[in-house]
């Protein structure tokens, strides 16, 4: 990448910090494929959905992360434009699939040259993650289709396993640089952050992603907010001058880095303290969820917007971590089948249509959470009723349009599309791809922290008649 374009990207990153620009250009790949952004003489940065940091040690290259399969070829080309030196090592900050699928072209290059392939280094739990991914590929296929709105997504079953693993800390020396690998549970149990003291550079992986921390993801395995906050405090004490995140733009300057890491830690610490206090008082999960508040001003910071995960989900995750799955509602300990309960409630209310009508009225008077409960109950009681489905589609399409986080929007958009398909006699894929944004997602334009203006449009056709009728009433 030319020095001019590198400067342009870093100027863009500065505007993101100040709130003058959003992360949209970064996450949608506007800066991907033009080569590496040069940050100093020895550091290259590959800006993509999942970032990669490249270091010229004087004795070969070291990569921190490797991106996903969609950017593997572009990464290889960009690295080769940066340096012809062999890639000696690749550090996985964790085992998520968007960070570990870019090694293949470098392995192939090494085989063609008759040299040893790059050494992949990771925490010891990464291999167990890959094993779990292979065992639960079907489940991961479905939850990621739903989360990102990609009905054709298929979860991978083949992985490049690490060659070298470590438990707590590992110091890697290559050429003139030192790479200090530190394990820290946070978004995952297998996470590593990397400190390069000679360059005063910190690679955080997904411990910092320019979003409210992904510590609650409702469809994924356990997260660790307490240890995450501690890791943020530990990283802050390093006094880094350059922060290269797993997602989002670099941060330059010790003060800015300290502020970003400190604010993120404060958010997690507050959620943990409030949740713990309410649990200790004997509160039910419902009381905890609606009793915890976020410290004023934090979510307005450009690096803490709840655009991927959100604090409410972090509270649920803490309950699961500290209290198990029982929510203290005795009816939920050994519940009746959902459909059976829905049928009883519908009968008591006078029918599923009446429940659905009530849901629609609640939605229109600004009670979307209550509307969702009634719409879902009505649909479970009468799964083939097109009018009930139309209302359910409208309820969840409205909810999706008002959400900020990818997690919530994905679930609500999928639900809206399911019911729109029933109401219109189509199928899920048709309804997921009615809007431009839906078609982009279905084509694989997965994003972290991007809330587009279009919304999904899931269920728009099924809901349109009702909206038009209301307008003429």
Secondary structure, DSSP 4 states (H G I P E B T S, - for coil): --HHHHHHHHHHHHHHHHTSS-SHHHHTTTTTTS-PEE-SSSEEEE-SSS-EEEEE-SSSEEEE----GGGHHHHHHHHHHH--S-EEEEE-SS--TTSSSS-HHHHHHHHHHTSPPPEEEEETHHHHHHHHHHHTHHHHHHHHHHHHT-TT----------SEEESSEEEEEETTEEEEEEE--SSSSS-EEEEEGGGTEEEEETT--SSS-S---TTS----HHHHHHHHHHHHHT--SEEEESSS--EESHHHHHHHHHHHHHHHHHHHHHHHHHHHTT--HHHHHHH--PPTTGGGSTT---SSS-HHHHHHHHHHHHH-S--S-GGGTTPPPHHHHHHHHHHHHT-HHHHHHHHHHHHHTT-HHHHHHHHHHHHHH-TT-HHHHHHHHHHHHHHHHH--SHHHHHHHHHHHHHHHHHHHT--HHHHHTSSHHHHHHHTT---SS---SS---TTHHHHHHHHHHHHT-
